[in-house]
Amino acid sequence: MTTCARSSKELLDASRQFASENRLRSWWALLSTTALLVIVEVAIVRFDTWALRLPLMLLASLTIIREFTIVHDYYHGAILRRSLAARIILYPFSVLLMTPPSIWRQTHNYHHAHTAKLVGSHVGSYVMVTPQLWAKMGSRERFMYRAIRHPLTIAGGYFTVFMLGMCISPFLRSPRRNWQAAFTLIVNWLVTAVLIAKFGFTIFFVTFFAPLSFAMAVGAYLFYAQHNFPDVHIQPRESWSFSRAATESSSFMRMGPMMSYFTGNIGYHHVHHLNSQIPFYRLPEAMAAIEELHDPPTTSLSPTSIAACFRLKLWCPERNRMIGFHEIAT
């Protein structure tokens, strides 16, 4: 792993040349992805055989993931800044994905500013504690901690991460401030009710619930693995460094061209954390140009890598690495 030779400010300054968008390319990404999603959804309805519907449902899920990465960049201001037309397209999509714009900005901006801090990085991310803190936790706290990091929780991200985490919990915590969470939830439930009532459960399942559920599960896992991987480095608050959080605490997830396309290069997560203003299509270019980004900690979507990430539960300062529950006793 390359040690950051420049200060956080110097490294951020080096990345600024890539934080400018090609407006035409941004619009092409948005419009072509939106059009592909509409075409695939129409095809799912028209072809009523499962042999055709299943691959189309998978394609719809992957396209939803790509559309969400575009939403993600738009909220960061990396692409289509101050575009009303983009907002008209992306805000409804964000609501359908149970990602209220105000809640996303609150939690995700906090995540970028505090990721990889030993204490205080849990907002907008998966909570992480040390074995010492684990020993002081009560049975209910331990149950919740295990549940948050459990593979089934991530696989059921539609209900757990998005419906509960992005909508129900924020609204219950502060109803007046987080009214968008309730609005988003009501819209999602209304769409569900209308689709079932007008077109039947099967159409609802194949066009809405199944593609969204798979996309959300993949998205929840990507976010998990990008900050919970074998070589991650977690820093004490008092010595936390922004550049180290980007280069050592955010993974580079190796993917083939197809998955890089559908995930909007989100595998270049260490580059994104260094400068969230870099458009997703310029992340590979920035990585190639900045020496400190050449040798990041890596993971992948292979079954072995996924299993390795899921085994990690606690940060152990003494061993300077993440460990599993089974390692606490030793």
Wavefront OBJ file of the C-alpha trace (Angstrom):
o trace
v 0.000 0.000 0.000
v 1.364 3.387 -0.961
v 1.937 5.701 1.975
v 0.518 9.140 1.320
v 3.568 11.304 0.587
v 1.629 14.566 0.339
v -0.552 16.271 2.905
v -4.318 15.992 2.697
v -4.505 19.498 1.233
v -1.822 18.796 -1.367
v -3.455 15.540 -2.394
v -6.872 17.169 -2.623
v -5.372 19.976 -4.699
v -3.878 17.386 -7.077
v -7.315 15.863 -7.564
v -9.125 19.100 -8.375
v -8.176 19.035 -12.050
v -10.438 15.978 -12.426
v -13.389 17.562 -10.587
v -14.870 19.066 -13.721
v -17.560 17.403 -15.762
v -18.176 16.998 -19.441
v -21.787 18.219 -19.486
v -22.640 16.320 -22.649
v -21.187 13.112 -21.241
v -23.139 13.584 -18.010
v -26.397 14.056 -19.887
v -25.672 11.053 -22.091
v -25.088 8.915 -19.007
v -28.350 10.045 -17.421
v -30.578 9.876 -20.488
v -29.197 6.617 -21.894
v -29.455 4.899 -18.507
v -32.990 6.172 -17.914
v -34.038 5.108 -21.422
v -32.511 1.650 -20.937
v -34.392 1.216 -17.678
v -37.708 2.205 -19.284
v -37.132 -0.148 -22.240
v -36.237 -3.061 -19.972
v -39.270 -2.483 -17.733
v -41.587 -2.429 -20.762
v -39.976 -5.620 -22.061
v -40.539 -7.345 -18.711
v -44.268 -6.620 -18.984
v -44.539 -7.660 -22.627
v -42.647 -10.952 -22.335
v -44.647 -13.133 -19.997
v -42.339 -16.158 -19.938
v -39.953 -16.517 -16.991
v -37.127 -17.609 -19.299
v -37.147 -14.079 -20.706
v -38.296 -12.209 -17.625
v -35.550 -13.421 -15.294
v -32.603 -12.067 -17.325
v -34.574 -8.871 -17.993
v -35.212 -8.480 -14.258
v -31.487 -8.863 -13.624
v -30.747 -6.254 -16.293
v -33.317 -3.931 -14.707
v -31.603 -4.337 -11.318
v -28.190 -3.540 -12.752
v -29.589 -0.506 -14.566
v -31.176 0.714 -11.331
v -27.751 0.484 -9.678
v -26.220 2.589 -12.455
v -29.030 5.138 -12.237
v -28.469 5.386 -8.507
v -24.755 6.071 -8.975
v -25.803 8.955 -11.206
v -28.157 10.189 -8.460
v -25.263 9.816 -6.026
v -22.959 11.974 -8.165
v -25.710 14.534 -8.705
v -26.230 14.910 -4.950
v -22.486 15.392 -4.519
v -22.560 18.128 -7.146
v -20.138 16.176 -9.314
v -22.425 16.204 -12.358
v -25.304 18.306 -13.734
v -24.953 20.975 -11.081
v -27.953 23.299 -10.743
v -29.803 21.513 -13.562
v -33.554 21.670 -13.021
v -34.139 19.102 -15.768
v -31.795 16.626 -14.061
v -33.527 17.255 -10.756
v -36.936 16.535 -12.329
v -35.651 13.146 -13.483
v -33.535 12.174 -10.488
v -35.611 13.283 -7.508
v -38.600 11.004 -8.301
v -36.195 8.130 -8.913
v -34.570 8.799 -5.563
v -37.974 8.732 -3.875
v -38.871 5.425 -5.538
v -35.601 4.026 -4.184
v -36.588 5.143 -0.682
v -33.629 7.509 -0.550
v -35.058 10.873 0.568
v -32.777 13.621 -0.783
v -32.481 15.471 2.534
v -31.748 12.288 4.529
v -29.188 11.129 1.984
v -27.370 14.461 2.130
v -27.368 14.521 5.946
v -26.009 11.025 6.375
v -23.816 10.672 3.308
v -22.067 14.009 3.689
v -21.370 13.140 7.321
v -19.997 9.776 6.198
v -17.544 11.448 3.834
v -16.370 13.838 6.538
v -15.934 11.207 9.255
v -15.353 7.824 7.620
v -12.782 5.524 9.278
v -12.876 7.363 12.608
v -12.860 4.864 15.431
v -15.642 6.753 17.202
v -18.210 8.830 15.361
v -18.246 7.298 11.886
v -21.482 5.343 12.315
v -23.822 8.002 10.879
v -24.482 7.069 7.264
v -22.392 3.931 7.623
v -22.204 0.571 9.407
v -21.420 1.025 13.085
v -18.031 -0.315 14.192
v -16.677 -0.931 17.700
v -13.535 -2.367 19.287
v -13.373 -5.570 21.389
v -13.086 -3.333 24.474
v -16.309 -1.513 23.611
v -17.961 -4.811 22.693
v -17.170 -6.144 26.191
v -19.040 -3.191 27.739
v -22.133 -3.530 25.546
v -25.351 -5.000 26.901
v -27.175 -7.938 25.326
v -29.585 -5.701 23.390
v -26.742 -3.552 22.032
v -24.837 -6.648 20.989
v -27.890 -8.068 19.261
v -28.425 -4.850 17.305
v -24.748 -4.647 16.367
v -24.763 -8.227 15.108
v -28.023 -7.648 13.246
v -26.777 -4.509 11.466
v -23.729 -6.360 10.130
v -25.466 -9.650 9.359
v -25.486 -10.786 5.685
v -29.272 -11.264 5.821
v -29.694 -7.625 6.846
v -27.701 -6.533 3.812
v -29.481 -9.004 1.522
v -32.803 -7.610 2.748
v -31.664 -4.039 2.202
v -35.018 -3.077 0.647
v -36.616 -3.392 4.098
v -33.651 -2.914 6.451
v -31.232 -0.384 4.955
v -33.658 1.665 2.856
v -37.207 1.365 4.252
v -36.155 1.222 7.907
v -32.777 2.953 7.849
v -33.454 5.739 5.344
v -37.155 6.364 5.970
v -38.735 5.027 9.161
v -35.876 5.646 11.619
v -35.083 9.224 10.516
v -38.764 10.191 10.625
v -39.279 8.733 14.110
v -36.102 10.442 15.287
v -37.161 13.902 14.077
v -40.558 14.048 12.302
v -40.512 17.766 11.515
v -36.952 17.883 10.222
v -37.182 14.583 8.337
v -40.628 14.907 6.795
v -39.188 13.821 3.436
v -38.627 10.379 4.924
v -42.358 9.951 5.600
v -43.245 11.354 2.182
v -40.848 8.938 0.479
v -42.236 5.992 2.391
v -45.839 6.909 1.587
v -45.018 7.281 -2.125
v -43.331 3.880 -2.173
v -46.289 2.226 -0.461
v -48.761 3.981 -2.775
v -46.855 2.801 -5.856
v -46.895 -0.718 -4.431
v -50.649 -0.569 -3.774
v -51.468 0.888 -7.194
v -49.329 -1.630 -9.098
v -50.875 -4.580 -7.275
v -54.443 -3.243 -7.556
v -54.231 -2.266 -11.229
v -51.866 -4.868 -12.695
v -51.721 -7.693 -10.158
v -49.039 -9.005 -7.833
v -46.963 -10.637 -10.585
v -46.424 -7.401 -12.508
v -45.620 -5.588 -9.253
v -43.098 -8.290 -8.381
v -41.299 -8.524 -11.734
v -41.201 -4.808 -12.585
v -40.811 -3.174 -9.175
v -40.152 -5.267 -6.100
v -37.709 -7.893 -7.399
v -35.471 -5.521 -9.432
v -35.412 -2.958 -6.621
v -34.747 -5.574 -3.945
v -31.793 -7.060 -5.792
v -30.381 -3.640 -6.645
v -30.689 -2.508 -3.034
v -29.047 -5.678 -1.744
v -26.104 -5.173 -4.098
v -25.904 -1.494 -3.176
v -25.973 -2.268 0.558
v -23.177 -4.792 0.120
v -21.050 -2.478 -2.023
v -21.272 0.201 0.640
v -20.428 -2.345 3.331
v -17.415 -3.847 1.548
v -16.001 -0.464 0.578
v -15.295 0.278 4.255
v -15.216 -3.187 5.852
v -12.517 -5.190 4.142
v -9.412 -7.080 5.328
v -6.844 -4.291 4.768
v -8.939 -1.389 6.040
v -7.283 1.052 8.434
v -9.361 2.716 11.171
v -7.975 5.830 12.875
v -8.476 7.305 16.366
v -10.383 10.578 16.260
v -7.457 12.574 17.624
v -5.081 11.505 14.834
v -7.627 11.078 12.023
v -6.467 12.197 8.578
v -8.768 12.860 5.629
v -6.254 11.607 3.051
v -5.556 8.397 4.994
v -9.296 7.806 5.305
v -9.511 7.984 1.521
v -6.381 6.074 0.538
v -6.277 3.445 3.308
v -9.846 3.140 4.574
v -11.812 3.069 1.311
v -11.329 0.097 -0.975
v -10.642 -0.276 -4.646
v -13.070 -2.988 -5.710
v -11.777 -4.823 -8.762
v -14.521 -5.374 -11.343
v -14.791 -6.273 -14.999
v -15.921 -3.716 -17.597
v -19.590 -4.707 -17.375
v -19.874 -4.326 -13.591
v -17.790 -1.143 -13.676
v -20.340 0.254 -16.129
v -23.404 -0.734 -14.114
v -21.900 0.384 -10.795
v -20.756 3.699 -12.228
v -17.098 3.056 -11.311
v -18.026 3.035 -7.633
v -15.279 0.441 -7.210
v -12.828 3.364 -7.413
v -14.054 4.263 -3.977
v -10.742 5.514 -2.622
v -10.641 8.097 -5.433
v -14.231 9.111 -4.753
v -13.486 9.598 -1.053
v -10.477 11.733 -1.837
v -12.648 14.093 -3.895
v -16.378 13.480 -4.185
v -16.616 16.229 -6.833
v -14.928 14.016 -9.437
v -17.567 12.669 -11.873
v -17.852 8.895 -11.835
v -16.595 8.602 -15.407
v -13.347 10.425 -14.505
v -12.440 8.307 -11.467
v -10.192 5.876 -13.439
v -8.423 8.844 -15.017
v -7.765 10.412 -11.607
v -6.470 7.139 -10.174
v -4.047 6.713 -13.068
v -2.705 10.271 -12.713
v -2.226 10.492 -8.927
v 0.600 8.310 -7.638
v -0.769 7.988 -4.111
v -3.861 6.272 -5.528
v -2.005 3.602 -7.495
v -1.741 0.925 -4.803
v -4.944 1.005 -2.750
v -6.304 -1.743 -0.502
v -8.443 -3.951 -2.727
v -11.375 -6.300 -2.631
v -13.662 -7.797 -5.264
v -17.055 -9.364 -5.855
v -15.668 -12.909 -5.797
v -17.313 -15.308 -3.300
v -14.023 -15.540 -1.402
v -13.755 -11.774 -1.013
v -17.406 -11.441 -0.025
v -17.010 -14.116 2.650
v -13.839 -12.436 3.923
v -15.580 -9.061 4.255
v -18.566 -10.548 6.072
v -16.299 -12.227 8.635
v -15.009 -8.827 9.780
v -16.964 -7.444 12.728
v -14.738 -5.414 15.090
v -11.726 -3.123 14.822
v -8.866 -4.318 17.023
v -6.362 -1.473 17.708
v -3.823 -3.871 19.192
v -3.688 -5.966 16.027
v -4.274 -2.963 13.776
v -6.886 -4.819 11.743
v -10.511 -5.894 11.748
v -11.355 -9.211 13.379
v -14.309 -11.575 13.619
v -16.302 -12.367 16.734
v -14.541 -15.722 16.964
v -11.206 -13.932 17.456
v -12.247 -11.930 20.519
v -11.318 -14.669 22.976
v -7.813 -14.952 21.542
l 1 2 3 4 5 6 7 8 9 10 11 12 13 14 15 16 17 18 19 20 21 22 23 24 25 26 27 28 29 30 31 32 33 34 35 36 37 38 39 40 41 42 43 44 45 46 47 48 49 50 51 52 53 54 55 56 57 58 59 60 61 62 63 64 65 66 67 68 69 70 71 72 73 74 75 76 77 78 79 80 81 82 83 84 85 86 87 88 89 90 91 92 93 94 95 96 97 98 99 100 101 102 103 104 105 106 107 108 109 110 111 112 113 114 115 116 117 118 119 120 121 122 123 124 125 126 127 128 129 130 131 132 133 134 135 136 137 138 139 140 141 142 143 144 145 146 147 148 149 150 151 152 153 154 155 156 157 158 159 160 161 162 163 164 165 166 167 168 169 170 171 172 173 174 175 176 177 178 179 180 181 182 183 184 185 186 187 188 189 190 191 192 193 194 195 196 197 198 199 200 201 202 203 204 205 206 207 208 209 210 211 212 213 214 215 216 217 218 219 220 221 222 223 224 225 226 227 228 229 230 231 232 233 234 235 236 237 238 239 240 241 242 243 244 245 246 247 248 249 250 251 252 253 254 255 256 257 258 259 260 261 262 263 264 265 266 267 268 269 270 271 272 273 274 275 276 277 278 279 280 281 282 283 284 285 286 287 288 289 290 291 292 293 294 295 296 297 298 299 300 301 302 303 304 305 306 307 308 309 310 311 312 313 314 315 316 317 318 319 320 321 322 323 324 325 326 327 328 329 330
